[in-house]
């Protein structure tokens, strides 16, 4: 369980619309969703994953953002 795993999951989520959809559902369990996709971390690492996701999306082109669009992702609001 680590910050690195949370960051790796954030990267995977941005590339996978199915994961993004799961994360966008009300009451989504981020830790469980991550574990289902091979990443293990605990709630203490969610903030690091969110920050990494935010930094990645701020670096994406408009075309890349459009591909992963479907609403904003905020792991914090999932709890």
C-alpha positions in Angstrom: 0.0 0.0 0.0 1.6 3.2 -1.1 1.5 6.5 -2.7 3.1 5.0 -5.8 0.2 2.6 -6.1 -2.4 5.4 -5.8 -0.5 7.4 -8.5 -0.4 4.4 -10.8 -4.1 3.8 -10.3 -4.8 7.4 -11.2 -2.9 7.0 -14.4 -4.7 3.8 -15.3 -8.1 5.4 -14.4 -7.5 8.3 -16.8 -6.9 5.8 -19.7 -9.9 3.6 -18.9 -13.4 5.0 -19.2 -14.9 2.0 -17.3 -12.8 2.8 -14.3 -13.7 6.5 -14.5 -17.4 5.6 -14.7 -17.0 3.5 -11.5 -15.2 6.3 -9.7 -17.9 8.8 -10.7 -20.7 6.8 -9.0 -22.1 8.1 -5.8 -20.5 6.4 -2.8 -17.7 4.8 -4.9 -15.2 2.9 -2.9 -11.9 4.1 -4.4 -9.8 1.7 -2.5 -11.9 -1.3 -3.5 -12.1 -0.2 -7.2 -8.3 0.2 -7.2 -7.8 -3.2 -5.7 -10.1 -4.7 -8.4 -7.7 -3.3 -10.9 -4.5 -4.5 -9.3 -3.6 -1.5 -7.1 -3.4 -1.6 -3.4 -3.4 1.5 -1.2 -5.4 2.7 1.7 -7.5 5.8 2.3 -4.4 7.7 3.5 -3.1 7.7 0.0 -6.2 8.8 -1.9 -5.2 12.5 -1.6 -1.9 11.8 -3.3 -3.7 9.9 -6.1 -6.1 12.8 -6.6 -3.2 15.3 -6.7 -1.4 13.2 -9.3 -4.6 12.8 -11.4 -5.1 16.6 -11.2 -1.5 17.2 -12.3 -1.9 14.8 -15.2 -5.2 16.3 -16.4 -3.7 19.8 -16.3 -0.9 18.6 -18.6 -3.3 17.0 -21.1 -4.2 18.5 -24.5 -7.8 19.4 -25.2 -8.1 16.3 -27.4 -6.8 14.0 -24.6 -9.1 15.6 -22.1 -12.1 15.0 -24.4 -11.2 11.3 -24.6 -11.5 10.9 -20.8 -14.3 13.5 -20.3 -17.5 12.5 -18.7 -17.5 14.7 -15.7 -14.8 15.7 -13.3 -13.2 13.1 -11.2 -12.7 13.9 -7.5 -11.8 11.0 -5.3 -12.5 13.2 -2.3 -16.2 13.4 -3.2 -16.5 9.6 -3.4 -16.5 9.3 0.4 
